[in-house]
Amino acid sequence: MTMDNFTIRPMKRSELDVVIDWAAIEGWNPGIYDAECFYQADQYGFFVGELNNELVASISAVAYSQNFAVIGFYIVKEQFRGRGFGIKMWKTAMAYLGSERNISLDGVIAQQENYKKSGFQIAYRHIRYQAVGGGIAPDGIVELRTIPFDQLVAYEQKLFPAEREQFLRLWVKQPNSAAYAVVRDGQTVGYGVIRQSHTGLRIGPLNADNEQIAEQLLLALLAFNGDALVFLDVPDANSQAIRLAQRYGMKPVSEVARMYNKGMPNLLINRVFAVTSLEVG
């Protein structure tokens, strides 16, 4: 498809690194090693827009299953906005995903009304909190790699609308990251990951059966790398998660709206204390 020599095509893996840099410029603070995890989630669901052979726009449409997908990386470089390129990218993503899937996205405030016009409704908000690392990890924390992987997959299935085993395998083993769990009576009752991002570190996910377990994991994750800045995206639908962030004096720095076009799935949101990723859910 063309418009002013504008073409849309599938994104190459190397181009996702460029798009992640765009996301950093937008202030989204993606992880340093996120790209490979994202791309492997659905290699065919990433698209770029070119104008006269220059990359100017992007969107991702990760189809996790026949029933669920996530849109992210919806970016038009600032100097090329207002020319209709964004809506072309949007239509490409929606055509790729089809009409049967429940589609999720995290919309910035400026775009939320546009998403509503496309049939998306706000389910809740993700508040990005900023903390400072440090302290000592509490007792009772184990390395996530010591947990049978099928336990991890089973735990996440209660919190995410589709199975994404390949993504999880990569996500919890990123370079220069840490992943911890809490186990009781042989069963995983919570886990969390912290990874390097363009600014400081990002926690995500932080999933736990209750606030006390989440607090243990949070303290372990904050102790990972001294006094670095740490960011986490907390669903305001989980009042325990908001309370935990506030109790440790975390500072809210931004927010987005979690939106769905076919309604919020029936998930145990009270166990999600920080979302895995705004880009791919």
Steps between C-alpha positions, in 0.01 A plus 500: 500500500624850422424857601748777415750218435398358840514121520424254779675166531594239762768615742841332493644388831782758476244776445333423831817629668445830317136512607593432861731802480200701378306375802781621724480844337124501572586448867368144521830369638508152341734230620846474344448134406124498437513483121574130456230403750243718327587387148482132586150549640371547143755564226228580246324758716752786475468763227693807387402791282755640255494835326743515208686203656529669842341333803244744639233291676445174685238282664494155656202264498598193697249218446546273801210273406188486284320687777743761635753755374688809616577818304807707584784709360250725323740778407537756222822699518414850613598685183274274290182527706176648371533345153277197547779247544386397846149396395649293216718317753201449728286353221783263405527372857125456538475320165777264606322415824154461349163548665480197729774576752464704815771762453677677785716810506638752746403841371676825582267774618518693171380201296230355724209678328623377162512143627145535631389595148641165386291313757748478787389563857705576810517211747740659749822700506865414535682749721876512449673535836862597555698359790865487603672164527691376800451311820539130571296216357283331765512132586274260315590614149628252240640541150223459245718262296467245783123480445361244251416703191156344470414649841585846368288447188209372708520798738496755218201336331283632784626853433528522120237412237723271289787254535837653404759245601769604250476864605528409868807282442684794349361766733616344825853440367593842363865601544578713805163426657376319808195279549377380838215291637334405826407134548272358768417131539669431170288749305594836351305777674670797336784607272661813367752617241722809492691598187714779362317778319612810315472691827564298814322168547148369439306255715250289310331279562445502874231239558404360839216332686479787747655828609735343755659272239517788252680709761762228553564481128505877461769535767709230331468669162586844639814351656621372162710799394584750770348846484389502135167650399234229471169527314190281508158524335231432760134424414272730696238223490708327769467717809758287684757580231437874523519482879832314484654756265382787717620336820854497364480863396504437128435798276237481221658635182256411219191299417336316212161334462466125452233469233321208332273491197293202622500557874738423784585128525419314821844509662630502857605866483539505880814288450661741252714751689696617192423415139758315289506750213287782364607413145398133487294456818 
